[in-house]
Amino acid sequence: MDGKGRCLDNIFIERLWRSLKYEEVFTKAYASVVEARVGIGSWRRFYNNQRKHQAPGYRTPAEIHDATLPHGYVHNARALHTSPQGQPQPEKNSVFEGEVIEKAVSRLAA
């Protein structure tokens, strides 16, 4: 997590895992790993291609993905950042700039 609000990004994946567990895994008694893979795979196809989701206007994730702009073009670049981009800060005096260094050198020479 490296920005303001990044902790909220986990909510979406946790909701997906909850849906998978309660709608598919907990309701089935898989006899083998192969059976589990087939069952979960069919649930994923249903979730992405047939199941309408409320937040994106009752569209499927596949519809949203297909409607996105081509890669490399960002319509609203400001929406990509999780925290506001700050204005460039003026550089502050430090021991490595101008007068400060001269004063430090004169003290060392004395």
C-alpha positions as CSV (number, residue, x, y, z in Angstrom):
1,M,0.0,0.0,0.0
2,D,1.7,3.1,-1.2
3,G,-0.8,6.0,-1.2
4,K,-3.8,7.6,0.3
5,G,-6.8,5.4,0.0
6,R,-4.9,2.3,-1.1
7,C,-6.2,0.3,1.8
8,L,-9.7,0.6,0.2
9,D,-8.4,-1.1,-3.0
10,N,-8.5,-4.5,-1.2
11,I,-12.3,-4.2,-0.7
12,F,-13.0,-5.2,-4.3
13,I,-10.9,-8.3,-4.3
14,E,-12.3,-9.4,-0.9
15,R,-15.8,-9.0,-2.2
16,L,-15.0,-11.1,-5.2
17,W,-13.5,-13.9,-3.0
18,R,-16.6,-13.7,-0.7
19,S,-18.9,-14.1,-3.7
20,L,-16.9,-17.1,-4.9
21,K,-16.9,-18.8,-1.6
22,Y,-20.5,-18.4,-0.7
23,E,-22.0,-18.9,-4.2
24,E,-19.8,-21.7,-5.4
25,V,-17.3,-23.3,-3.0
26,F,-19.4,-23.6,0.1
27,T,-22.4,-24.9,-1.7
28,K,-20.6,-27.7,-3.5
29,A,-18.8,-30.8,-2.2
30,Y,-16.0,-31.2,-4.6
31,A,-14.7,-34.8,-4.8
32,S,-11.4,-33.8,-6.5
33,V,-9.2,-30.9,-7.4
34,V,-10.1,-31.3,-11.0
35,E,-13.8,-31.1,-10.2
36,A,-13.1,-27.9,-8.1
37,R,-11.2,-26.3,-11.0
38,V,-14.1,-27.0,-13.4
39,G,-16.7,-25.7,-11.0
40,I,-14.8,-22.5,-10.1
41,G,-14.0,-22.0,-13.8
42,S,-17.6,-22.1,-14.8
43,W,-18.5,-19.8,-11.9
44,R,-15.8,-17.3,-13.1
45,R,-17.2,-17.4,-16.7
46,F,-20.8,-16.8,-15.3
47,Y,-19.5,-14.0,-13.0
48,N,-17.7,-12.2,-15.8
49,N,-19.9,-12.8,-18.8
50,Q,-23.5,-13.2,-17.6
51,R,-24.0,-11.9,-14.1
52,K,-25.1,-8.2,-14.1
53,H,-23.4,-6.0,-11.5
54,Q,-25.1,-3.1,-9.8
55,A,-22.3,-0.6,-9.4
56,P,-21.4,-0.4,-13.1
57,G,-25.0,0.2,-14.2
58,Y,-26.1,-3.4,-14.3
59,R,-23.5,-4.4,-16.9
60,T,-21.2,-7.4,-16.8
61,P,-17.4,-7.1,-16.2
62,A,-16.9,-8.4,-19.8
63,E,-19.1,-5.6,-21.2
64,I,-17.1,-3.0,-19.3
65,H,-13.8,-4.5,-20.3
66,D,-14.8,-4.5,-24.0
67,A,-16.0,-0.9,-23.8
68,T,-12.7,0.5,-22.5
69,L,-10.5,2.7,-24.5
70,P,-7.5,1.1,-26.2
71,H,-4.3,0.7,-24.1
72,G,-2.0,3.6,-24.0
73,Y,-4.7,6.3,-24.0
74,V,-6.1,7.7,-20.8
75,H,-9.1,9.8,-21.0
76,N,-8.9,11.2,-17.5
77,A,-5.3,10.9,-16.4
78,R,-6.0,12.6,-13.0
79,A,-8.3,9.7,-12.1
80,L,-5.4,7.3,-12.1
81,H,-3.7,8.8,-9.0
82,T,-4.7,7.6,-5.6
83,S,-3.4,10.8,-4.0
84,P,-3.3,14.3,-5.4
85,Q,-0.1,15.3,-7.2
86,G,1.5,18.1,-5.3
87,Q,3.0,21.2,-6.8
88,P,6.7,21.3,-7.2
89,Q,8.2,22.5,-3.9
90,P,10.9,25.2,-4.0
91,E,14.2,23.9,-2.9
92,K,15.1,24.7,0.7
93,N,18.5,25.8,1.9
94,S,20.5,22.9,3.1
95,V,24.1,22.4,4.3
96,F,25.0,21.7,0.7
97,E,23.9,25.0,-0.8
98,G,25.7,28.3,-1.3
99,E,26.3,30.4,1.9
100,V,25.6,27.5,4.2
101,I,28.6,25.6,2.8
102,E,30.9,28.6,2.9
103,K,30.0,29.1,6.6
104,A,30.6,25.4,7.4
105,V,34.0,25.5,5.6
106,S,35.1,28.6,7.4
107,R,34.2,26.9,10.8
108,L,36.2,23.8,9.8
109,A,39.2,25.9,8.8
110,A,39.3,27.8,12.1
